[in-house]
Amino acid sequence: MKTDFAVLALSFVVASLLADVISSQGQQPVLPGPPRPTPSPGRVGDPCGPYRRCLGHLCCLLTGNKKSARATCQPKGEPGEKCSEEQVKGGTYSSRCPCRIGWCPSGQDARCPYWPN
């Protein structure tokens, strides 16, 4: 009987301490803010990235040197132009844009294919 009472009293003390610790943390719920408007797609030369896309005939291409690299919207490759499917991250291309129509062949000097009319 004494053991049961001791267990009950100890449980009450632990529950009281736990409730006190939890309430003293002062945490408040964080609610999301209102939805932000989606930015309009970028035009040639506009900055771009994972949260700012380019118009459909453009790609997000890293431009500049390694110290000051930035991504801007550039035209996708036309038939006969050099192209690349190599992405850095999130739709940003590292060396050249992909082809406007179809896939860019693999290889270092790949060019966009000509398609029959």
N, CA, C and O of each residue as an XYZ file, in Angstrom:
468
protein
N       0.822     -1.190      0.000
C       0.000      0.000      0.000
C       0.870      1.260      0.000
O       0.603      2.220     -0.722
N       1.936      1.228      0.845
C       2.820      2.376      0.893
C       3.510      2.574     -0.457
O       3.732      3.706     -0.887
N       3.850      1.465     -1.123
C       4.519      1.548     -2.421
C       3.591      2.165     -3.456
O       4.014      3.005     -4.250
N       2.323      1.753     -3.451
C       1.356      2.319     -4.394
C       1.198      3.823     -4.176
O       1.144      4.602     -5.128
N       1.127      4.213     -2.905
C       0.990      5.634     -2.607
C       2.237      6.411     -3.050
O       2.125      7.514     -3.585
N       3.419      5.834     -2.827
C       4.667      6.496     -3.221
C       4.738      6.651     -4.742
O       5.159      7.696     -5.239
N       4.333      5.625     -5.476
C       4.336      5.696     -6.939
C       3.354      6.761     -7.410
O       3.668      7.538     -8.313
N       2.177      6.804     -6.812
C       1.173      7.800     -7.186
C       1.679      9.217     -6.890
O       1.518     10.116     -7.715
N       2.284      9.416     -5.726
C       2.797     10.736     -5.362
C       3.943     11.144     -6.288
O       4.016     12.294     -6.720
N       4.834     10.203     -6.589
C       5.954     10.499     -7.480
C       5.457     10.824     -8.884
O       5.990     11.725     -9.531
N       4.455     10.111     -9.361
C       3.878     10.400    -10.680
C       3.287     11.802    -10.714
O       3.444     12.525    -11.698
N       2.614     12.179     -9.646
C       2.028     13.518     -9.578
C       3.119     14.595     -9.603
O       2.970     15.609    -10.285
N       4.204     14.382     -8.870
C       5.307     15.349     -8.826
C       5.957     15.474    -10.206
O       6.218     16.585    -10.667
N       6.215     14.352    -10.861
C       6.839     14.378    -12.188
C       5.925     15.082    -13.188
O       6.393     15.893    -13.987
N       4.628     14.782    -13.151
C       3.685     15.426    -14.066
C       3.630     16.932    -13.820
O       3.559     17.709    -14.772
N       3.661     17.350    -12.564
C       3.638     18.782    -12.246
C       4.901     19.474    -12.746
O       4.827     20.565    -13.312
N       6.050     18.853    -12.543
C       7.308     19.439    -13.018
C       7.343     19.514    -14.541
O       7.788     20.511    -15.110
N       6.879     18.473    -15.185
C       6.864     18.452    -16.642
C       5.938     19.539    -17.191
O       6.292     20.222    -18.152
N       4.767     19.705    -16.597
C       3.844     20.749    -17.036
C       4.456     22.133    -16.832
O       4.270     23.026    -17.659
N       5.189     22.310    -15.728
C       5.826     23.598    -15.463
C       6.927     23.887    -16.485
O       7.052     25.018    -16.956
N       7.720     22.881    -16.829
C       8.799     23.067    -17.803
C       8.225     23.396    -19.173
O       8.719     24.292    -19.858
N       7.192     22.679    -19.571
C       6.590     22.905    -20.888
C       5.975     24.301    -20.971
O       6.132     24.981    -21.985
N       5.285     24.732    -19.934
C       4.629     26.041    -19.982
C       5.634     27.189    -19.891
O       5.344     28.292    -20.355
N       6.815     26.953    -19.300
C       7.780     28.041    -19.152
C       8.638     28.246    -20.400
O       9.444     29.175    -20.437
N       8.487     27.413    -21.405
C       9.286     27.586    -22.610
C       8.803     28.765    -23.439
O       9.571     29.295    -24.242
N       7.596     29.181    -23.277
C       7.080     30.356    -23.958
C       6.968     30.217    -25.466
O       7.107     31.201    -26.192
N       6.722     29.030    -25.932
C       6.605     28.837    -27.373
C       5.221     29.254    -27.850
O       4.207     28.986    -27.206
N       5.216     29.906    -28.978
C       3.970     30.341    -29.593
C       3.849     29.675    -30.960
O       4.867     29.432    -31.608
N       2.651     29.377    -31.410
C       2.511     28.786    -32.740
C       2.904     29.791    -33.822
O       2.604     30.980    -33.716
N       3.570     29.306    -34.850
C       3.975     30.144    -35.975
C       3.078     29.800    -37.152
O       3.121     28.688    -37.678
N       2.281     30.751    -37.552
C       1.353     30.530    -38.650
C       1.929     31.107    -39.934
O       2.601     32.138    -39.903
N       1.674     30.452    -41.064
C       2.188     30.996    -42.327
C       1.501     32.308    -42.671
O       0.334     32.525    -42.346
N       2.249     33.172    -43.334
C       1.701     34.453    -43.753
C       0.813     34.285    -44.975
O       0.604     33.169    -45.451
N       0.299     35.386    -45.475
C      -0.548     35.300    -46.673
C       0.289     34.861    -47.873
O       1.493     35.115    -47.907
N      -0.324     34.213    -48.847
C       0.440     33.763    -50.012
C       1.012     34.949    -50.781
O       0.359     35.980    -50.946
N       2.243     34.778    -51.243
C       2.898     35.837    -52.017
C       2.514     35.692    -53.480
O       2.296     34.579    -53.959
N       2.429     36.798    -54.187
C       2.111     36.697    -55.612
C       3.270     36.042    -56.360
O       4.437     36.280    -56.050
N       2.936     35.222    -57.339
C       3.955     34.563    -58.155
C       4.575     35.592    -59.087
O       3.855     36.289    -59.802
N       5.920     35.701    -59.090
C       6.539     36.683    -59.984
C       6.323     36.295    -61.438
O       6.269     35.114    -61.780
N       6.201     37.303    -62.284
C       6.019     37.024    -63.711
C       7.319     36.457    -64.270
O       8.397     36.801    -63.785
N       7.235     35.589    -65.287
C       8.449     34.993    -65.856
C       9.398     36.060    -66.391
O       8.974     37.095    -66.907
N      10.700     35.778    -66.254
C      11.718     36.729    -66.667
C      11.902     36.802    -68.170
O      11.624     35.847    -68.896
N      12.378     37.956    -68.624
C      12.706     38.181    -70.037
C      14.218     38.070    -70.202
O      14.926     37.848    -69.220
N      14.723     38.219    -71.418
C      16.158     38.097    -71.690
C      16.941     39.062    -70.796
O      16.658     40.259    -70.756
N      17.929     38.518    -70.083
C      18.784     39.318    -69.212
C      18.279     39.484    -67.796
O      19.027     39.937    -66.929
N      17.016     39.124    -67.533
C      16.485     39.237    -66.174
C      17.116     38.176    -65.273
O      17.447     37.088    -65.744
N      17.288     38.483    -63.971
C      17.788     37.469    -63.048
C      16.778     36.332    -62.915
O      15.572     36.548    -63.032
N      17.274     35.131    -62.671
C      16.390     33.969    -62.556
C      16.969     32.993    -61.543
O      18.092     33.167    -61.070
N      16.204     31.976    -61.219
C      16.620     30.945    -60.275
C      15.452     30.040    -59.956
O      14.439     30.064    -60.654
N      15.581     29.231    -58.896
C      14.522     28.283    -58.557
C      13.173     28.948    -58.258
O      12.127     28.336    -58.469
N      13.188     30.189    -57.771
C      11.943     30.869    -57.420
C      11.557     31.957    -58.413
O      10.560     32.652    -58.218
N      12.326     32.104    -59.457
C      12.010     33.086    -60.505
C      12.329     32.453    -61.848
O      13.491     32.353    -62.239
N      11.300     32.031    -62.541
C      11.439     31.329    -63.812
C      11.548     32.305    -64.978
O      11.271     33.497    -64.845
N      11.963     31.760    -66.133
C      12.067     32.535    -67.373
C      10.881     32.213    -68.280
O      10.193     31.211    -68.086
N      10.652     33.072    -69.266
C       9.636     32.782    -70.277
C       9.965     31.459    -70.963
O      11.107     31.005    -70.901
N       8.984     30.834    -71.616
C       9.122     29.494    -72.178
C      10.228     29.319    -73.201
O      10.805     28.235    -73.284
N      10.547     30.343    -73.987
C      11.585     30.209    -75.014
C      12.976     30.565    -74.481
O      13.939     30.642    -75.243
N      13.071     30.784    -73.152
C      14.338     31.142    -72.513
C      14.711     30.092    -71.479
O      13.862     29.321    -71.033
N      15.986     30.065    -71.101
C      16.423     29.194    -70.009
C      17.203     30.033    -69.006
O      17.679     31.122    -69.327
N      17.327     29.520    -67.800
C      18.076     30.192    -66.741
C      19.525     29.707    -66.842
O      19.813     28.545    -66.557
N      20.435     30.598    -67.246
C      21.820     30.237    -67.542
C      22.780     31.018    -66.652
O      22.639     32.229    -66.485
N      23.765     30.309    -66.077
C      24.801     30.990    -65.296
C      25.655     31.824    -66.236
O      26.144     31.324    -67.249
N      25.832     33.084    -65.903
C      26.648     33.977    -66.722
C      27.696     34.624    -65.836
O      27.545     34.648    -64.615
N      28.748     35.143    -66.429
C      29.826     35.770    -65.677
C      30.908     34.761    -65.342
O      30.843     33.607    -65.769
N      31.911     35.198    -64.572
C      32.989     34.290    -64.186
C      32.680     33.645    -62.842
O      31.636     33.915    -62.248
N      33.581     32.796    -62.359
C      33.321     32.047    -61.130
C      33.176     32.952    -59.912
O      32.435     32.621    -58.986
N      33.874     34.094    -59.897
C      33.799     34.993    -58.743
C      32.493     35.780    -58.711
O      31.978     36.092    -57.638
N      31.964     36.097    -59.882
C      30.738     36.907    -59.916
C      29.666     36.242    -60.776
O      28.978     36.909    -61.549
N      29.530     34.933    -60.637
C      28.531     34.215    -61.431
C      27.127     34.574    -60.952
O      26.872     34.693    -59.754
N      26.236     34.741    -61.906
C      24.826     34.952    -61.597
C      24.018     34.326    -62.714
O      24.530     34.102    -63.810
N      22.776     34.047    -62.442
C      21.926     33.397    -63.433
C      20.992     34.422    -64.062
O      20.357     35.212    -63.364
N      20.919     34.399    -65.383
C      20.021     35.290    -66.114
C      19.282     34.492    -67.180
O      19.731     33.424    -67.594
N      18.156     35.016    -67.615
C      17.361     34.383    -68.668
C      18.040     34.611    -70.020
O      18.350     35.745    -70.386
N      18.266     33.525    -70.754
C      18.916     33.582    -72.062
C      18.126     32.728    -73.050
O      17.430     31.801    -72.635
N      18.218     33.022    -74.359
C      17.454     32.259    -75.353
C      17.894     30.796    -75.421
O      19.083     30.488    -75.334
N      16.920     29.906    -75.575
C      17.222     28.493    -75.802
C      17.811     28.336    -77.197
O      17.618     29.189    -78.064
N      18.535     27.232    -77.406
C      19.228     26.999    -78.662
C      18.299     26.752    -79.842
O      17.287     26.063    -79.721
N      18.659     27.323    -80.973
C      17.956     27.095    -82.239
C      18.705     26.006    -83.009
O      19.842     25.693    -82.656
N      18.103     25.416    -84.054
C      18.787     24.382    -84.829
C      20.158     24.854    -85.314
O      20.291     25.932    -85.895
N      21.178     24.022    -85.062
C      22.545     24.326    -85.460
C      23.360     25.040    -84.406
O      24.582     25.120    -84.532
N      22.723     25.566    -83.363
C      23.453     26.266    -82.304
C      23.926     25.275    -81.245
O      23.321     24.221    -81.052
N      25.027     25.628    -80.554
C      25.534     24.776    -79.481
C      24.528     24.745    -78.338
O      23.831     25.723    -78.067
N      24.475     23.580    -77.669
C      23.480     23.396    -76.608
C      24.037     22.481    -75.525
O      25.098     21.879    -75.687
N      23.314     22.388    -74.431
C      23.678     21.496    -73.332
C      22.432     21.219    -72.498
O      21.565     22.082    -72.353
N      22.351     20.008    -71.952
C      21.268     19.652    -71.030
C      21.774     19.654    -69.587
O      21.038     19.271    -68.678
N      23.024     20.080    -69.363
C      23.659     20.014    -68.051
C      23.146     21.124    -67.136
O      23.351     22.310    -67.393
N      22.469     20.704    -66.058
C      21.924     21.653    -65.089
C      22.776     21.662    -63.830
O      23.344     20.643    -63.437
N      22.853     22.828    -63.208
C      23.544     22.939    -61.926
C      22.582     22.516    -60.826
O      22.859     21.578    -60.078
N      21.461     23.203    -60.728
C      20.468     22.917    -59.699
C      19.176     23.644    -60.041
O      19.201     24.797    -60.470
N      18.064     22.978    -59.855
C      16.760     23.619    -59.974
C      16.463     24.289    -61.289
O      15.839     25.350    -61.313
N      16.899     23.691    -62.399
C      16.585     24.261    -63.701
C      17.539     25.343    -64.163
O      17.265     26.014    -65.158
N      18.660     25.535    -63.465
C      19.673     26.499    -63.886
C      20.756     25.752    -64.653
O      21.307     24.767    -64.161
N      21.056     26.219    -65.851
C      22.030     25.551    -66.715
C      23.403     26.186    -66.537
O      23.517     27.388    -66.298
N      24.452     25.358    -66.657
C      25.799     25.819    -66.323
C      26.585     26.389    -67.501
O      27.305     27.372    -67.326
N      26.471     25.812    -68.687
C      27.325     26.277    -69.783
C      26.539     26.823    -70.965
O      26.893     27.867    -71.512
N      25.492     26.138    -71.362
C      24.647     26.567    -72.485
C      23.206     26.182    -72.189
O      22.933     25.327    -71.345
N      22.297     26.825    -72.893
C      20.883     26.482    -72.760
C      20.578     25.220    -73.566
O      21.315     24.880    -74.492
N      19.491     24.524    -73.215
C      19.059     23.396    -74.040
C      18.408     23.915    -75.324
O      18.269     25.123    -75.517
N      18.021     23.007    -76.175
C      17.379     23.382    -77.439
C      15.955     23.865    -77.195
O      15.276     23.399    -76.281
N      15.519     24.800    -78.021
C      14.143     25.293    -77.926
C      13.168     24.185    -78.297
O      12.108     24.060    -77.684
N      13.523     23.374    -79.303
C      12.675     22.255    -79.736
C      13.511     20.982    -79.681
O      14.597     20.929    -80.256
N      13.019     19.971    -79.002
C      13.706     18.683    -78.933
C      14.814     18.664    -77.891
O      15.015     19.621    -77.143
N      15.529     17.537    -77.870
C      16.597     17.335    -76.899
C      17.946     17.647    -77.506
O      18.160     17.463    -78.704
N      18.844     18.114    -76.682
C      20.223     18.373    -77.098
C      20.981     17.045    -77.061
O      20.933     16.342    -76.052
N      21.684     16.688    -78.148
C      22.475     15.454    -78.120
C      23.582     15.558    -77.069
O      23.996     16.658    -76.703
N      24.053     14.414    -76.589
C      25.141     14.446    -75.602
C      26.465     14.722    -76.306
O      26.621     14.436    -77.493
N      27.399     15.270    -75.574
C      28.713     15.575    -76.122
C      29.097     17.015    -75.854
O      28.243     17.866    -75.603
N      30.399     17.276    -75.912
C      30.907     18.603    -75.571
C      30.521     19.670    -76.597
O      30.196     20.795    -76.218
N      30.550     19.338    -77.873
C      30.216     20.309    -78.920
C      28.859     20.007    -79.545
O      28.676     20.158    -80.753
N      27.909     19.580    -78.711
C      26.579     19.217    -79.210
C      25.868     20.441    -79.777
O      26.033     21.560    -79.292
N      25.084     20.201    -80.805
C      24.306     21.272    -81.437
C      22.854     20.833    -81.542
O      22.554     19.645    -81.660
N      21.973     21.800    -81.497
C      20.544     21.504    -81.614
C      20.261     20.908    -82.992
O      20.759     21.407    -84.001
N      19.463     19.845    -83.033
C      19.184     19.195    -84.318
C      18.214     20.012    -85.165
O      17.422     20.807    -84.657
N      18.304     19.788    -86.459
C      17.343     20.367    -87.398
C      16.164     19.418    -87.474
O      16.356     18.205    -87.552
N      14.953     19.940    -87.453
C      13.753     19.114    -87.534
C      13.060     19.380    -88.859
O      13.014     20.521    -89.318
N      12.518     18.331    -89.480
C      11.814     18.544    -90.756
C      10.583     19.415    -90.546
O       9.949     19.380    -89.491
N      10.260     20.190    -91.563
C       9.093     21.092    -91.468
C       7.813     20.346    -91.591
O       6.740     20.947    -91.534
